[in-house]
Amino acid sequence: MTDQVIRYGILGCGMMGQEHIRNIQLLENVEITVLAEPNAEMREKAQALVPNARTIEGLDELLEANDIDALVIATPNFQHAEQLLGIMSRCSLPILIEKPICTQIDEVSRLVEAAKSHPAPIWVAMEYRYMPPITLMLDLLAQGEIGQRHLFSIREHRFPFLHKVDDWNRFNLKTGGTLVEKCCHFFDLMRLMANANPVRVFASGSQAVNHKDESYNGEAPDILDNAYVTVEFDNGTRASLELCMFAEGSRYQEEISVVGDKGKVECLVPGPGRFWPTETLGEPPVAQVISSPREPKGPKQMEVPVDPTLLEAGDHNGSTFYQHQKFQRAVLGEQEVEVSLEDGLKAVVIGLAAQEAIRAHKVVTLTDSGLGFKAAD
């Protein structure tokens, strides 16, 4: 990799923006020059991480800066689409934008069209792809460890949504819904593992436990805290998601299973280490990947430890760092974008389709190669 220094501007310096800052700082040949954040408390916390960076309040000032080589967007979900459209219309900088890239189905075609003329990389931040245990699992699948893949399942049993600035993550209107906000990661993994586009979505879910006693400006939160989702793909494979957001007592937060005609591979991923009660339970669990061939029988269990420095830098098992390594190379022209705008949009559309399936109690059909959907009559 060349020694060229990349200067970053960060748009959105809340919890996730600060995670991006800490991980960018672990790279070589980088500088964070501008922090854009309207909330004074978050701006102050980000400034403490990068004392030499200029702080500003919004996008307009950011786009007027002449000391930025790449942008990172980590604002609330409902702002992503309009901000990205505005950035693409006014500059030609490389962009890493947090998931979900949009929250409404009518934003999809607008983003596709606008991105056609953007000359620089657009990378959608799907951190789960780069968690070391999931990376190992994906490598085994690519090597043919289980033969032809047929069934995929993802179970996430985790903690409720954390508090964010102005509590925007309590409402479907601002998040796109739990199955967009939280689960577009998993729908992206499903597409990646299946190597296919979705054709049908079945779903059931509810708000059973979380946030039911909360009120914001007289409005009660309406986000799901549990769901089952089944996705059928155009190559005949199928995938399922089981989500529960009141199960933080689990040893592992994510359990992923892929079954092929020659065996099965599983991936067990712990949640953020800062939530593990070390004083009563000792050290947090270590991620595992388990390969179970059909013949000869005999599961092979592999522990996948993560660098403690990377665990300290964020809540995503080191993946944010590895993602930024690759984005840095893409900015320098040394590799292709691995998570494209189309990938990000298709993951969102599956989530929106699942939300619609729950709302309408109907099967939802995906259209336009996964960029649109319609509910059954």
N, C-alpha and C positions, 0 to 999 in steps of 0.2 A: 504494500500500500504506500502511496506517495506521502510526503511530509506536509502536504498542503493543509493549512489550518482552516477548519470550517467554523464559521461564526453563526451561532444559533440565536433565533428569536423565539421566545416561548409565549404563546397566547393561551392564557389560562393557567394560573399558578396555585390552584387548590391542591387537594390531596394527590391526584394523579399527576398534575403538572410538576409537583415537587418530586415525585418518584422519577419522572423523566429527567429532571435536573440532576438528581443524585447519580443516575446512571450515565448520563452524558459526561459528567465529571470524571467518570472512571475510564473514559476513552482517551486515547492519545491524539494530539493535534486538533483539539477542539477549544472553543471559547464560547461561553454564553454571554452575549452582549446586551440583550434587551429582554426585559420581563414585562409582559402586558397583562394586567390584572386589575379589574375595577374594585374588588373588595380589599379594603385597607389592611385587614388582618392577614389575609392570604398573601398580599403583596409584601408585607413586612416579613413574613416567614420565608418567602422565596428570596427576598433580598439578603436575609441572614445566611442563606446557602451560597449566594453569589454576590458578595459585597461590592464587587467592581462593576456589576451590570447596571445599566440604566433602567429605571422603573417608570412605566407609563400606565395609562388606564385602559386603553382600548385599541381596536384594530386599525383605525385610521392613522393613529400616530405610528403604529408598528410598520405599516406599509410605506410610510414616509421615510423610514430609517434607511441609511445607506451603509450600514455596518452589519448586515445580515446576509448569510449565504444559504441558510435553510430555515424553515419554519416548523415548529411543533405546535399542534393545536390540541389542547387538553381542556377545553371549555365544557360547560354542561351540554348534554346530548342535543337538546332542542335548538342550540345555536350552531351546530356543526355545518348543516347544509348551507345555510345562508352565508356563513362566514367563508366556507370553502368556495362558494360561487363568487363571492366578492373578491377573494384573493386571486382566483384564477382569472378574473376579468381585469385585474389591475397589476399583476406582477407575474414573473416567470420563475419564481423560486421553487426549489424542491420542497415538498411538503410531507411531513408525517402527521397524520390526523388520527386521533383516538376513535375507537369504535364507540357506538354505532355511527356510521358516517351520515346517517339521516334517521328520522323518526316517522316520516309520513311517506306513503306510497307515491304521492304525486311529486315528491322530490327526486325520485329515482331517475326518471327520464331527463330531467333538467341537469342533473349532475353528469350523466353519461354524455350528453351533448356538449356541455361546457368543457369537459375533460379532453375532448377530441383535439382541441387546439392548444392545450397546455403543454409547453415544450419540455418541462422538467419532470422528474419522478414524483408520483403521488403514491405514498405507502400508507396503507391502513393498518393501524396498530392492533394486531391480533396477537397479544402476548402469549396466549396459550400454546401456539404453535412452537414456541421457542423455550418452553420449560424443558430442562434436560431430560426428565423421564419420558415426556411425550415425544421429544426429538428422537430418543432411542427407540421408542415404540414405532414411530414412523419409519425409521431406518430399517427396522426388522421387517416391516410390511413391504417396503420397497425391495428388500433382498429376497422376497418370496418365502419368508419364514413359515407362513401358514397357508401357502398356496393361493388359490382363488378366493378373494374375500366375498363374504355374503351378508353377514350380520354385524351391526355396530351398536353398541350401547354405551351411554354416558350417564353416570349417576353423580349428581352434585348434592351433597348434604352439607350445609354451610350455615353461617351466621346471617342474621337479617341485614338489610341494607344499612350502611353506616349513615350518620348525619352528614349532609353536604351543605354548602353555602345556600342559604334561603330554602333549604329542604326541597330542592327541585326534584330529587329522586324519589319522591313519595307519590307522584302522579303519572298516570299513563300519558297524559297530554305532553308532558315535558320529557319523558324517558323513551316513549314509544311502547311502553309496557315492559314488564319484567323479562318477557321472552325475547325482547329486542335488546334492552339495556344489558342484562346479564348474560343471556344465552346465545347472542349472535356469535360469541366465541365458539360455542359448541356446534352450532350449525356450520360454521366455517370449518371446524375439524371434521365434521361429517362429510362435507363436500370433498375435503382433501383426502380423507381415507377411502371414500367410495370412488373417487376420481370420476364423478358424474354429476349431473344436474338433477335437482329435485323435481318431482312431478306431482306429488300429492302430500298433504299434511293432515293428520288427525291429531286432535289435542283435547285435553280436559284439565281444568285447573280452577283454583279459587284463592281467595284471601281468607285463610282459616284462622290465623293466629296473630300475625305481626301488624303493628301500627293501628290496630282497631280502636285504641283509646286516644289516638292523636288527632289534632285538629289544627289546620293552618288557615288563618283568615276565614274561619267558619267552614272550611271544606275538609272532609275526611279523606285520608289517603285511599286510593283505589287500586294499588298495585297487587298483583298476584304474589303469594308466598309459597305456592306449591303447584306443580303441574306434571303431567305426562304428555309427551309429544312423540308421535311416530312420523317418520319421513320416508317416503318411497322415492327411489331414484330411477333415472331412465335406463340404467343398465341392469335393473332387476334386483338390486340390493336394497336393504332397508335398515333404518337406524332408529333408535329410541333414546329419549332423554327422560330422566327422572330427576326432578328438581324439588328440593325441600330447603327452605330458608329459615327453618327453626330447628336445625339439627347440628348445631356447632359443637356438640359433645362428641362427635365422631372422631375416630383416630385419623382417618383419611378423608379429605374433603371431596376429591374427585376420584371416581373409579371408572376406568374406561376399559371396555372389552371389545375385541374384534375377533370374529370367528370365520375361519376359512375352511376349505375342504381338506386341509392337511393339519389343522390344529387351531389353537387359540392363543392370543397374546393379550395380556392384561396390564394395565398401568394404574398404580395407586399413588396419588399425589396428596401430600399433607397441605393443610391450610397455612395461612401466614403465621410465621413463628412467634410473632408478638402476641398472638392470642392463645398460645399454648401455655398452660399453667406449670411451668418448670418447677416451681416450689413444691408442688404436690405430686406431679407425674414424671419429673425428671426431664431429660432432653427430648425435644420434639421428635416425632417419627421421621424416618428417612424414606424418601420415595422409593418405590419398587417397580420393576417391570418383570412380569412372569410369562414365560413362553411354555405352552403345554401342547406338545405334538400329539397327534392321534396314534402314531406308530413310529418308533417304540414309545410307549407311554412313559412319562417321567417329567413333571414340571421342572423348569429351570428358573430359579429366582435370582434376580440381579438387583442389588441395591444401587441407587443413583444419588450419591450425595451431591450437594450444591455448595459451591464456595461460600463460606460464611459472610464474606464481604458483600457478595451479591444479595444474599438473604437480607442483610442489614439495609440494603439500598432500596428495597421495595417489597411489595406483598405478592409477587408473582413468581416465586421460586427461581429468581435469577434471569427470567426470560426477557425482562425489559432491557437489560444490558446486551444480551445476545441480539435482540431485535435492533438495537441502536448500532451495534457493530456492522450489521448488514446494511442498514439504512445509510450509514456513513460511506460504505463502499459504493452504494448505488449513487449517492450524491457525487462521488468522485468519478463515476462512470466505469467502475471496476466490476460491477455485477448488475444483473437485472433486478427489478422490483419483484419481490416474492409474494407480497400480498397486495394485489392491485385494487384499484377503485372498484372494478367489477366484482372481485372477490368480496370486498366489503359490502357492496350493495346486495349481492345475492344472499349473504348471511343475514342481513337485515330483513330482506323480503321473506325468508323462511320464518323469522321471528314474527313479523307482522301477520303472515298467513296463519301461524299458530294462535296468535292473539284473536284473530278473526274467527278461527275454528271454535275457540272457546266461547266467544261472544255469541256466535250464531248457532252453536251446536250443530255444525255441519262440517263435512269434509271440504277442504279447500284445495283447488287445483292450481298448480303453478303454471304460468304462461311465460312467453317471451324468453325461453331458455333460462328461466329462474329469475327474471327481472320484473315479473308481475304475477298477479294471482286473481282468481275469482272463486267465490263460494259456490257450492253445489246448490241447484234450485230446490 
